[in-house]
Amino acid sequence: MIPTSVLSSWSGTTCLVTGGLGFIGSNLARALVSGGASVRVVDALVAGHGGRADQLDGVELDALLVARIDDADVAELLVGVDAVFNVAGQVSHTASMRDPRTDMDLNAIAQIGLLDNVRRVAPNARVVYTSTRQVYGRSTGGITDEQQIPHPVDVNGVAKLAGEQLHLVYAQAYGLATCALRLTNVYGPRQCLTSNELGFLPVFLRKALRGEPIEIYGDGLQQRDCVHVADGVAALLTAAHHPAAVGMIFNAGHRVAHPLVDIAQVILAAAGRSDDAVLVPWPDEHARIDIGSFHTGTDLIRNELGWSAEVDLVDGIADAIAFYRDHPWFLSST
């Protein structure tokens, strides 16, 4: 699904992927290797964060290190790299409210150690940071583009905003070629389905595949745009290669948004189910940080970098369902 023109530009390069044993990171590492890049991976394999030790089994890597991104040993992996794809992080919004210090540590403080090592060891490398649309908080209405001032509603949004701003500070102060992508709801193969903490899409997919009812909080009419992981990886690769991305922040979402009830029905249909999703009251833990409807504006990344999401929801969900039927162990914890 990733354009050959995007992959071919990475042939002969050396890249570091942080969080490379997780969902997006493993798909990115596989894409880079298939495109002819030498790939190094670092992942802390923090319990509950979705990483799997076997995510890259059979993939020929240049190096694999199980460590935090601010570990001193990461400096060795940075020697000679052309690009750093900084995908590592804690993504659960509810977990960030229960344990805010850990979220800030992983998503903000740890970034300083990585950036200092990049500045010292690989000052000419391109660096792409994966941020999140959660930094915006609640939408002010309509499509949310990069002009909306961020007002996070949870600690995860605050920490990810700090992480992306640190990358831009190092660009401005030290000349590092950094940028940040605010990804929306990403789904697809190799996503952890066993946790209830990593977004609504993996929960919906797991329940559909296991024959369990899909529950939606509230009236189910809240809108979301969803991006297949192949499109998300293409966005990261494009941003790391395009000179116009340096020092910039881009949204990376889909031009079409859907109500959650419609998304659930697409998933149920792809799984061969004929039942409907069930509407349930909001739990307090989720209600206090809910952002309502959100549709990501993508004009900037399309106009500046030429990227747009190409996989529609029906095709993308069908691809995800097919993957998990062929790889049922992804429905189980590591």
Buried (B, 14 or more C-beta within 10 A) or exposed (E): BBBEEBBEBBEEBBBBBBBBBBBBBBBBBBBBBEBEBBBBBBBBBBEBBBBBEEBBEEBEBBEBBBBBBBBEEBBEBBEEBBBBBBBBBBBBBBBBBEBBEBBBBBBBBBBBBBBBBBBEBBEEBBBBBBBBBBBBBBBEEEBBBBEBEBBBBBBBBBBBBBBBBBBBBBBEEBEBBBBBBBBBBBBBBBBBBBBEBBBBBBBBBBBBBEEEBBBBBBEBEBBBBBBBBBBBBBBBBBBBBBEBBBBBBBBBBBBEBBBBBBBBBBBBBBBEBEEEBEBEEEEEEEEEBBBEBBBBBBEBBBEBBEBBBBBBBEEBBBBBBEBBEEEEEBBEEB
